[in-house]
Amino acid sequence: MSEPTGRPVVLRGGTVLTVDATRRVLPGHDVLVTGDKITAVGPQLAVPEGTVEIDATVGIVMPGMIDTHRHMWQTAMRGYGADWTLTQYFVWYYLEHGKTFRPADVHAGNLLSAWEALDAGVTTTVDWSHGLQTTEHADAAVDALQAVPGRFVLAYGNIQDAPARWTATPEFREFVARRMTGDPMLGFQLAFDVTGDPAFPEKPAFEVARELGVPVTTHAGVWGATGDDGIRLMHDHGFMTPETVYVHGASLSADSYHRIAATGGSVSVSTESEQSAGQGYPPTWALRSHGIPVSLSMDTSVWWSGDLFSAMRTTLGADRSREHLEAHAKGDTVTHAALRADQVVEWATRGGARALGREAELGSVEVGKKADLVLVKNDHSPVSFPLLNPHGHIAFQAQRGDVHTVLVDGRIVKRDGRLVDVDLAAVRRTVDATVEHLRTQLGDEAWEQGMNPDVPAAKVLDNPYTYTEYQSGSTHGG
């Protein structure tokens, strides 16, 4: 299925979630796209002749969602680690099998993940690509991203080498000069973690980032791996900036949160990940109290879903659960929830744009901004109506299957619930080749053991109300 290119596009009669500064909701409004920009928002717009008309009535038009942390290269292993903790993840990828990924395997994961993102209405994705063992792997990652009509950021990393070493190689510098050449659809970050070693071995990598003028994204506040010591080292050496993105931020002290807030950084929260893997409790409840900007992310499809509807839903649940838990511990009751649906919709859109320094162009439905848009509409689902609370509908009711139409940079990349100009059979063949390679490298026994870690022993507690003989009060005669 192909769509006409170069023609204006109008989304007619939808409920528009602007996600602007006041989070306006505009029922029965049209959104006109000309070229790569939103050129008008209003009811019953007059449009140029030849405009592509898309019926958005009984649907929701919202900004394209932005994922600020996704290990796209791992997507060919979708669901493999469903029962993992961080321990199994670190052992599998960092210590044992991550090094078996060829450039072709990174390409396969990125290609699948990039199309998956667009299918779910995620128009911008940060490829937290820490499997780039060589620049050949990096070329393969970029080739895949540039083959898909989405907006991406390559966050370059290498878990098989120290940041100070891989950022200093001539090959890395040559790659940056050759591939990071100003493609408006491809951004660039450096991705590495700070261990907290007092010698601060990551300092040279920060200096390279500063020299190149690119942001650093780092897993911070990961229980047992990266914590307050790393934050102090970054702060004391002047490497905490407004462009820095701290991923997870789930095991940090108030002092670290204050340092992040004071230097203007933001936290990418991956609630599904933090709930399941063990980085710490999803931290939005703490971030809100420190005034730290939030964006949302999905982390990796080795475990979790690849859509931000799940991120919004789980984030609301985790934040409200913590709020109730804290209140109950004091004998109190929460009568009014502090975190609202419209706030998490903003985190999934404008929050991501802010984290990437793109808020002037992306993240809201406003005239003059880039035409990255999503129409959520499903006439075949009873869950699509009634539409009473649009932000609440997006956060709690909608799912990726309800994504009707997606535009990126003014181009229709999904329409009527189907991706445009994609050969999924070819993508599947590429992914199948990677799965076959990895399974062959591991062998059947190691493959099965990796997917099915040991189940810890569990004991059912003794029950003092269990008796050998028991009669209810109703059986006693009177």
C-alpha positions in Angstrom: 0.0 0.0 0.0 1.4 3.4 -1.0 0.3 6.8 -0.1 0.6 10.0 -2.2 3.5 12.1 -1.2 3.9 15.9 -1.4 0.2 16.6 -1.1 -1.3 18.4 1.9 -3.1 16.2 4.4 -6.1 17.1 6.6 -7.3 15.0 9.5 -11.0 15.9 9.7 -13.3 16.3 12.7 -11.3 14.6 15.4 -10.9 15.4 19.1 -7.5 17.1 19.1 -5.2 16.6 22.2 -2.9 19.6 21.6 -0.6 18.8 24.5 0.3 22.5 24.4 1.2 24.5 27.5 -2.4 24.3 28.8 -3.1 20.8 27.4 -6.2 22.0 25.5 -8.7 19.6 24.1 -10.4 20.6 20.9 -13.4 18.5 19.9 -14.5 18.5 16.3 -11.3 20.1 15.0 -9.3 19.6 11.8 -5.6 19.5 11.5 -4.0 20.6 8.2 -0.5 19.5 7.2 1.3 21.1 4.4 4.8 19.9 3.6 6.4 18.8 6.9 4.5 21.3 9.1 1.2 21.7 10.8 -0.3 24.7 9.1 -3.8 25.1 10.6 -5.9 23.7 13.5 -9.6 24.5 13.6 -13.1 23.4 12.8 -14.2 22.9 9.2 -10.9 24.2 7.7 -10.8 25.2 4.0 -8.0 23.2 2.4 -6.1 23.4 -0.8 -7.3 21.4 -3.8 -5.8 17.9 -3.9 -5.5 17.6 -0.1 -5.6 14.1 1.2 -8.6 13.8 3.5 -8.6 11.5 6.5 -11.8 11.1 8.5 -10.9 11.5 12.2 -14.4 11.8 13.5 -15.0 9.8 16.7 -11.2 9.5 16.9 -8.4 11.3 18.8 -5.6 13.3 17.1 -2.5 13.6 19.2 1.2 14.4 18.8 3.4 11.5 17.8 4.8 9.8 20.8 8.5 9.9 21.7 10.4 7.0 23.4 13.7 8.3 25.0 15.3 4.9 25.7 14.9 1.7 23.7 17.5 -0.9 23.0 16.4 -1.5 19.5 19.1 -3.9 18.6 17.7 -6.5 21.0 14.2 -6.6 19.3 14.9 -9.7 17.3 15.0 -11.5 20.7 11.4 -10.4 21.4 10.0 -12.0 24.5 13.0 -14.2 25.1 13.7 -12.8 28.6 10.1 -12.5 29.8 11.1 -14.2 33.1 14.5 -12.5 33.6 15.6 -10.2 36.3 18.5 -7.7 35.7 20.9 -10.5 36.8 19.9 -12.7 33.9 20.0 -9.7 31.5 23.5 -8.6 32.6 24.8 -12.1 32.4 23.3 -12.9 29.0 24.1 -9.6 27.2 27.1 -8.1 29.0 29.1 -11.2 30.0 28.1 -14.1 27.8 26.1 -13.7 24.6 25.9 -10.1 23.7 29.2 -10.4 21.9 27.8 -13.0 19.5 25.7 -10.3 17.7 27.0 -9.6 14.3 26.4 -6.3 12.4 23.6 -8.1 10.6 21.9 -8.9 13.9 22.0 -5.3 15.1 20.5 -4.3 11.7 17.7 -6.9 12.1 16.8 -5.8 15.6 16.8 -2.1 14.6 14.7 -2.7 11.5 12.0 -4.6 13.3 12.0 -2.1 16.2 11.8 0.9 14.0 8.7 -0.4 12.2 7.2 -1.5 15.4 7.6 2.0 16.8 5.7 3.6 13.9 3.0 0.9 14.1 2.4 1.9 17.7 2.3 5.7 17.0 5.9 6.3 18.3 7.2 8.7 15.8 10.6 9.4 17.5 12.7 6.7 19.2 16.0 7.0 20.9 18.0 3.9 19.9 20.0 3.2 23.1 22.4 1.2 21.0 24.9 -0.3 23.5 25.7 -3.3 21.3 28.0 -1.4 18.9 31.1 -3.5 19.4 32.6 -2.1 16.2 31.8 0.7 13.8 30.5 -1.9 11.4 27.8 -2.6 14.0 27.1 1.1 14.2 26.9 1.4 10.4 24.4 -1.5 10.4 22.3 0.2 13.1 22.1 3.5 11.1 21.4 1.7 7.9 18.3 0.2 9.5 17.1 3.4 11.0 17.5 5.3 7.7 15.5 2.6 5.9 12.4 3.4 7.9 10.5 6.6 7.6 10.5 7.5 11.3 12.5 9.9 13.4 15.4 8.4 15.4 18.3 9.2 17.7 21.3 7.0 17.7 22.6 6.8 21.2 26.0 5.2 20.6 27.3 2.7 23.2 29.4 -0.4 23.6 28.9 -2.6 26.6 31.9 -4.8 25.6 34.4 -2.0 26.2 35.0 0.9 28.5 33.6 4.3 27.4 36.9 6.0 27.6 38.4 3.5 25.2 35.7 3.2 22.5 35.1 7.0 22.4 38.9 7.5 21.8 39.3 5.3 18.8 40.0 6.7 15.3 37.3 4.4 14.0 34.6 6.0 16.2 35.7 9.5 15.2 35.6 8.5 11.5 32.1 7.0 12.0 30.8 10.2 13.5 32.3 12.3 10.7 30.9 10.0 8.1 27.4 9.1 9.3 26.3 11.9 11.7 26.1 14.4 8.9 23.1 16.5 9.8 20.3 14.2 8.6 17.2 15.9 10.1 15.6 12.6 10.8 18.6 11.2 12.8 19.9 12.6 16.0 23.0 11.6 18.0 23.8 11.0 21.6 26.5 9.1 23.5 25.2 6.3 25.7 27.3 4.9 28.6 27.0 4.4 32.4 28.9 5.8 35.4 29.9 3.0 37.8 30.8 5.3 40.7 34.4 4.3 40.7 36.2 7.2 42.6 38.8 7.4 39.8 35.9 8.5 37.5 37.1 6.4 34.5 34.2 7.7 32.4 35.5 11.3 32.4 37.3 11.1 29.0 34.1 9.9 27.4 32.2 12.9 28.8 35.0 15.1 27.4 34.5 13.6 24.0 30.7 14.3 24.2 31.5 17.9 25.2 33.9 18.2 22.3 31.4 16.8 19.8 28.6 18.9 21.2 26.3 15.9 21.8 24.2 14.9 24.9 25.0 11.9 27.1 22.3 9.5 28.1 23.1 7.2 31.1 21.5 4.5 33.1 21.4 6.1 36.6 19.7 4.9 39.7 19.9 1.2 38.8 20.0 -0.8 42.0 23.4 -2.5 42.5 24.9 -1.0 39.3 24.7 2.8 39.1 23.8 5.0 42.0 24.5 8.2 44.0 28.3 7.9 43.6 28.0 8.3 39.9 25.8 11.3 40.1 28.2 13.0 42.5 31.1 12.4 40.2 29.2 13.8 37.2 28.1 16.8 39.2 31.5 17.5 40.8 33.2 17.4 37.4 30.6 19.6 35.7 29.1 17.0 33.4 25.5 17.3 34.5 23.7 19.5 31.9 20.2 20.2 30.8 20.7 17.9 27.9 21.6 14.9 30.0 19.0 12.1 30.1 19.1 9.9 33.2 17.5 6.5 32.4 15.4 4.9 35.2 16.5 7.1 38.1 14.9 4.6 40.4 17.4 4.0 43.2 18.7 7.5 43.9 18.8 9.6 47.1 17.1 13.0 47.5 20.6 14.5 47.2 20.9 13.0 43.7 17.5 14.2 42.7 18.3 17.7 43.8 21.5 17.6 41.7 19.5 16.5 38.6 16.9 19.2 39.2 19.4 21.9 39.8 21.3 21.2 36.6 18.1 20.9 34.4 18.4 17.3 33.4 15.5 14.9 32.8 14.7 11.3 33.7 13.5 8.7 31.2 11.2 6.4 33.2 10.7 2.8 31.9 7.9 1.7 34.3 7.4 -1.8 32.9 11.1 -2.3 33.2 11.5 -0.9 36.7 8.5 -2.9 38.0 9.8 -6.2 36.7 13.6 -6.1 36.4 14.7 -4.6 39.7 16.2 -1.2 39.0 14.1 0.2 41.9 10.5 1.4 42.3 9.3 3.5 39.3 10.4 6.9 40.4 7.8 9.4 39.1 6.4 9.9 42.6 9.8 11.2 43.7 10.6 13.0 40.5 7.4 15.1 40.7 8.3 16.2 44.3 11.7 17.4 43.1 10.4 19.1 39.9 12.4 16.9 37.5 11.1 16.7 34.0 10.0 13.2 32.9 9.9 11.4 29.6 8.8 7.8 29.0 10.5 4.8 27.4 10.0 1.1 26.9 13.6 -0.2 27.4 13.7 -3.5 25.5 11.4 -5.9 23.8 13.4 -8.8 25.1 11.1 -8.4 28.1 8.3 -5.9 27.5 6.0 -4.3 25.0 7.2 -1.7 22.5 4.4 0.9 22.8 3.9 3.9 25.0 0.3 3.2 25.7 1.7 0.5 28.1 4.1 3.0 29.5 1.4 5.5 30.3 -0.8 2.9 31.8 1.8 1.3 34.0 3.3 4.7 35.0 -0.1 5.9 36.3 -0.6 2.7 38.1 2.8 2.6 39.8 2.7 6.3 40.8 -0.8 6.0 42.3 0.1 2.7 44.0 3.1 4.4 45.7 0.9 7.4 46.7 -1.6 5.0 48.4 1.1 3.0 50.0 2.8 6.0 51.5 -0.5 7.3 52.8 -1.6 3.9 54.3 1.8 3.6 56.1 0.8 6.8 58.0 -2.8 5.7 58.5 -4.1 8.1 55.9 -6.2 7.8 52.8 -5.6 9.3 49.4 -8.9 11.0 48.3 -7.5 12.8 45.2 -4.8 11.4 42.9 -1.9 13.8 42.3 -0.8 12.3 39.0 -3.4 12.8 36.2 -3.9 11.2 32.8 -3.2 14.3 30.9 0.2 14.6 32.6 1.3 11.1 31.5 0.1 11.8 28.0 2.4 14.9 28.1 5.3 12.8 29.3 4.8 10.4 26.4 4.9 13.3 23.8 6.0 16.7 24.8 8.1 15.4 27.7 10.2 13.3 25.2 10.6 16.3 22.9 11.8 18.4 25.9 14.3 15.7 26.9 15.7 15.7 23.4 15.9 19.5 23.1 13.2 19.4 20.3 10.3 21.0 22.1 10.2 23.9 19.7 9.5 21.4 16.9 7.9 18.3 18.3 5.6 17.0 21.0 2.4 19.0 20.5 -0.2 19.8 17.9 0.4 23.4 17.2 0.7 25.5 14.1 4.3 25.7 12.9 5.4 22.5 14.5 6.6 19.4 12.6 3.7 17.2 11.4 4.4 14.2 13.6 0.8 13.1 14.3 -1.2 10.1 15.4 -4.9 9.3 14.9 -6.3 6.9 17.4 -9.5 5.5 16.0 -10.9 2.0 15.8 -14.4 1.7 14.4 -14.3 -2.0 14.8 -13.8 -2.0 18.6 -16.5 -1.5 21.3 -13.7 0.1 23.4 -13.6 3.1 21.1 -16.8 4.6 22.5 -18.0 6.5 24.4 -15.2 9.0 24.3 -15.8 11.0 27.4 -12.3 11.8 28.8 -9.9 11.9 25.9 -6.6 12.0 28.0 -8.0 9.2 30.1 -9.0 7.2 27.0 -5.4 7.4 25.7 -3.8 6.5 29.0 -6.1 3.7 30.1 -8.2 2.5 27.2 -6.3 2.7 23.9 -3.7 0.3 22.6 -1.4 0.0 19.6 -4.1 -1.8 17.6 -6.2 1.4 17.8 -3.6 3.5 16.0 -5.3 4.3 12.7 -3.0 6.8 11.0 0.5 8.0 11.7 2.3 10.9 10.0 6.0 11.6 10.4 7.4 14.9 9.0 4.2 15.2 7.1 4.4 11.8 5.5 1.7 9.2 6.0 3.5 6.1 7.3 0.4 4.2 8.6 -3.2 4.5 7.4 -6.4 2.6 8.1 -4.5 0.5 10.7 -1.8 -0.7 8.4 1.8 0.4 7.8 2.6 1.9 4.5 5.3 0.8 2.1 6.7 -1.9 4.3 7.7 -5.5 3.3 7.1 -7.2 6.6 7.9 -10.6 5.0 11.4 -9.3 4.2 11.8 -8.0 7.7 10.7 -11.4 9.1 13.3 -13.2 7.0 16.0 -10.8 8.3 14.9 -11.4 11.9 14.6 -15.2 11.4 18.2 -15.3 10.2 19.4 -13.5 13.3 17.4 -15.9 15.6 18.8 -18.9 13.8 22.4 -17.5 14.1 22.0 -16.8 17.8 20.4 -20.1 18.6 23.2 -21.9 16.7 25.9 -20.0 18.5 24.4 -20.9 21.9 23.3 -24.4 21.2 19.8 -25.7 22.0 20.6 -26.4 25.7 22.0 -23.0 26.5 19.2 -21.4 24.4 16.5 -23.0 26.5 18.4 -22.4 29.8 18.7 -18.7 28.9 15.0 -18.4 28.2 14.0 -20.3 31.3 16.0 -19.3 34.3 15.7 -21.3 37.5 12.6 -20.7 39.6 13.6 -19.9 43.2 12.3 -22.3 45.9 9.2 -21.0 47.6 7.5 -22.2 50.8 3.8 -21.7 51.6 3.5 -20.2 55.0 2.1 -22.3 57.9 -1.5 -21.3 58.4 -2.7 -21.2 62.0 -6.3 -21.4 60.9 -5.9 -24.8 59.2 -7.3 -27.6 61.5 -7.5 -31.3 61.2 -11.2 -31.1 61.9 -13.2 -27.9 61.3 -16.8 -27.2 61.7 -18.4 -23.8 61.0 -20.7 -22.3 63.5 -23.7 -23.1 61.2 -23.3 -26.8 61.9 -23.8 -26.6 65.7 -27.2 -27.5 66.8 -29.1 -25.3 69.3 
